[in-house]
Amino acid sequence: MNIETIPSQRIFYIRRIGEYGTGNLKLMTILKERLKQANLFNEDLVIYGIAWSGPNTPKEQCVYDVCATVSASQKKIEGM
């Protein structure tokens, strides 16, 4: 296991609650499409997928976020 310290930064995110799997992949696709529509998708963009739930969490209560770093001056992204 690797532990990384990530500096404080501003992000936009979308959250999904439910069983992990293909729904998480769909959520990532939605995030990327919204970032492309906002002209924010480029080689400097950092995207995170974060699974918050532990192994004993009921599958219908699992929490998954997809996030993208943005500048402090970035306004709201359409649909987020």
DRENPA-3360 file (N, C-alpha, C; in nm, 2 decimals, always signed):
BEGIN
1 = MNIETIPS = +0.08/-0.12/+0.00/+0.00/+0.00/+0.00/+0.09/+0.12/+0.00 ~ +0.05/+0.22/-0.08/+0.12/+0.35/-0.08/+0.03/+0.46/-0.02 ~ +0.09/+0.54/+0.05/+0.02/+0.66/+0.11/+0.08/+0.78/+0.05 ~ -0.01/+0.86/+0.00/+0.04/+0.99/-0.06/-0.03/+1.11/+0.01 ~ +0.05/+1.21/+0.03/-0.01/+1.34/+0.08/-0.03/+1.43/-0.04 ~ -0.16/+1.46/-0.05/-0.20/+1.55/-0.16/-0.22/+1.69/-0.11 ~ -0.16/+1.79/-0.17/-0.18/+1.93/-0.12/-0.33/+1.97/-0.13 ~ -0.36/+2.06/-0.05/-0.50/+2.11/-0.05/-0.53/+2.18/-0.18;
9 = QRIFYIRR = -0.64/+2.15/-0.24/-0.68/+2.20/-0.37/-0.83/+2.20/-0.39 ~ -0.87/+2.28/-0.49/-1.01/+2.29/-0.52/-1.05/+2.18/-0.62 ~ -1.16/+2.12/-0.60/-1.21/+2.01/-0.69/-1.36/+2.03/-0.72 ~ -1.40/+1.97/-0.83/-1.54/+1.95/-0.86/-1.56/+1.80/-0.85 ~ -1.67/+1.76/-0.80/-1.69/+1.61/-0.79/-1.83/+1.57/-0.81 ~ -1.85/+1.45/-0.84/-1.98/+1.38/-0.86/-1.98/+1.26/-0.77 ~ -2.08/+1.24/-0.69/-2.09/+1.13/-0.59/-2.19/+1.03/-0.64 ~ -2.16/+0.90/-0.62/-2.25/+0.79/-0.64/-2.26/+0.70/-0.52;
17 = IGEYGTGN = -2.38/+0.67/-0.49/-2.40/+0.57/-0.37/-2.47/+0.45/-0.43 ~ -2.40/+0.34/-0.41/-2.45/+0.21/-0.46/-2.34/+0.11/-0.48 ~ -2.37/+0.00/-0.53/-2.27/-0.11/-0.54/-2.16/-0.07/-0.64 ~ -2.04/-0.09/-0.60/-1.92/-0.06/-0.68/-1.93/-0.15/-0.81 ~ -1.87/-0.10/-0.92/-1.87/-0.17/-1.04/-1.89/-0.08/-1.16 ~ -1.96/-0.13/-1.26/-1.98/-0.05/-1.39/-2.04/+0.09/-1.37 ~ -2.12/+0.10/-1.26/-2.17/+0.24/-1.23/-2.07/+0.34/-1.20 ~ -1.96/+0.30/-1.14/-1.84/+0.39/-1.12/-1.78/+0.43/-1.25;
25 = LKLMTILK = -1.76/+0.34/-1.34/-1.70/+0.37/-1.47/-1.79/+0.47/-1.54 ~ -1.92/+0.45/-1.54/-2.02/+0.54/-1.60/-2.00/+0.68/-1.54 ~ -1.99/+0.69/-1.41/-1.97/+0.81/-1.34/-1.85/+0.89/-1.39 ~ -1.74/+0.81/-1.40/-1.61/+0.87/-1.45/-1.63/+0.93/-1.59 ~ -1.70/+0.85/-1.68/-1.73/+0.90/-1.82/-1.81/+1.03/-1.82 ~ -1.91/+1.04/-1.73/-1.99/+1.16/-1.72/-1.91/+1.28/-1.68 ~ -1.82/+1.26/-1.58/-1.73/+1.37/-1.53/-1.64/+1.41/-1.65 ~ -1.58/+1.32/-1.72/-1.49/+1.36/-1.83/-1.57/+1.43/-1.94;
33 = ERLKQANL = -1.69/+1.39/-1.97/-1.77/+1.46/-2.07/-1.80/+1.60/-2.03 ~ -1.84/+1.62/-1.90/-1.87/+1.76/-1.85/-1.75/+1.85/-1.85 ~ -1.63/+1.79/-1.82/-1.51/+1.86/-1.82/-1.47/+1.90/-1.97 ~ -1.49/+1.81/-2.06/-1.47/+1.85/-2.20/-1.56/+1.96/-2.25 ~ -1.69/+1.95/-2.21/-1.78/+2.06/-2.25/-1.75/+2.19/-2.19 ~ -1.68/+2.19/-2.08/-1.64/+2.32/-2.01/-1.50/+2.36/-2.05 ~ -1.44/+2.29/-2.15/-1.30/+2.31/-2.20/-1.20/+2.30/-2.09 ~ -1.22/+2.21/-2.00/-1.12/+2.19/-1.89/-1.05/+2.06/-1.90;
41 = FNEDLVIY = -1.08/+1.98/-1.99/-1.01/+1.85/-2.01/-0.88/+1.87/-2.09 ~ -0.77/+1.86/-2.02/-0.64/+1.87/-2.09/-0.54/+1.79/-2.02 ~ -0.41/+1.79/-2.07/-0.31/+1.70/-2.01/-0.27/+1.74/-1.87 ~ -0.30/+1.86/-1.82/-0.26/+1.90/-1.69/-0.37/+1.86/-1.59 ~ -0.49/+1.82/-1.63/-0.60/+1.79/-1.55/-0.57/+1.67/-1.46 ~ -0.60/+1.68/-1.33/-0.59/+1.56/-1.24/-0.73/+1.51/-1.20 ~ -0.75/+1.38/-1.22/-0.88/+1.32/-1.19/-0.86/+1.22/-1.09 ~ -0.94/+1.21/-0.99/-0.94/+1.11/-0.88/-1.07/+1.03/-0.88;
49 = GIAWSGPN = -1.06/+0.90/-0.85/-1.17/+0.82/-0.82/-1.15/+0.77/-0.68 ~ -1.25/+0.80/-0.59/-1.23/+0.77/-0.45/-1.34/+0.68/-0.40 ~ -1.30/+0.56/-0.36/-1.39/+0.47/-0.29/-1.39/+0.49/-0.14 ~ -1.49/+0.54/-0.08/-1.49/+0.57/+0.06/-1.53/+0.46/+0.15 ~ -1.60/+0.36/+0.11/-1.66/+0.26/+0.19/-1.57/+0.14/+0.23 ~ -1.59/+0.09/+0.35/-1.51/-0.02/+0.39/-1.56/-0.15/+0.34 ~ -1.49/-0.26/+0.37/-1.53/-0.39/+0.32/-1.66/-0.45/+0.38 ~ -1.70/-0.40/+0.49/-1.82/-0.44/+0.55/-1.95/-0.35/+0.53;
57 = TPKEQCVY = -1.93/-0.25/+0.44/-2.04/-0.16/+0.41/-2.14/-0.24/+0.32 ~ -2.27/-0.23/+0.35/-2.36/-0.30/+0.26/-2.35/-0.23/+0.12 ~ -2.35/-0.32/+0.01/-2.32/-0.27/-0.12/-2.41/-0.16/-0.17 ~ -2.54/-0.15/-0.12/-2.62/-0.04/-0.16/-2.59/+0.09/-0.09 ~ -2.50/+0.09/+0.00/-2.46/+0.21/+0.08/-2.31/+0.25/+0.04 ~ -2.25/+0.18/-0.05/-2.11/+0.22/-0.08/-2.11/+0.36/-0.15 ~ -2.00/+0.44/-0.11/-1.99/+0.57/-0.16/-1.87/+0.58/-0.25 ~ -1.88/+0.64/-0.37/-1.78/+0.66/-0.47/-1.78/+0.80/-0.53;
65 = DVCATVSA = -1.67/+0.87/-0.52/-1.66/+1.00/-0.58/-1.57/+1.00/-0.70 ~ -1.60/+1.08/-0.80/-1.50/+1.11/-0.91/-1.48/+1.26/-0.90 ~ -1.36/+1.30/-0.90/-1.32/+1.44/-0.88/-1.22/+1.49/-0.98 ~ -1.22/+1.62/-1.01/-1.12/+1.68/-1.09/-1.07/+1.81/-1.03 ~ -0.94/+1.83/-1.03/-0.89/+1.95/-0.97/-0.92/+2.07/-1.07 ~ -0.94/+2.18/-1.01/-0.97/+2.30/-1.09/-0.90/+2.42/-1.02 ~ -0.89/+2.53/-1.09/-0.83/+2.65/-1.03/-0.92/+2.72/-0.93 ~ -0.87/+2.79/-0.84/-0.95/+2.86/-0.74/-1.05/+2.96/-0.81;
73 = SQKKIEGM = -1.02/+3.01/-0.93/-1.11/+3.10/-0.99/-1.21/+3.04/-1.08 ~ -1.21/+2.91/-1.09/-1.31/+2.84/-1.18/-1.45/+2.85/-1.13 ~ -1.54/+2.89/-1.21/-1.68/+2.90/-1.18/-1.74/+2.76/-1.19 ~ -1.87/+2.75/-1.15/-1.94/+2.63/-1.16/-1.94/+2.57/-1.30 ~ -1.92/+2.43/-1.30/-1.93/+2.36/-1.43/-2.08/+2.32/-1.45 ~ -2.12/+2.34/-1.57/-2.26/+2.30/-1.61/-2.29/+2.16/-1.56 ~ -2.40/+2.14/-1.49/-2.44/+2.00/-1.45/-2.37/+1.95/-1.32 ~ -2.28/+2.04/-1.26/-2.21/+2.00/-1.14/-2.24/+2.09/-1.03;
% end
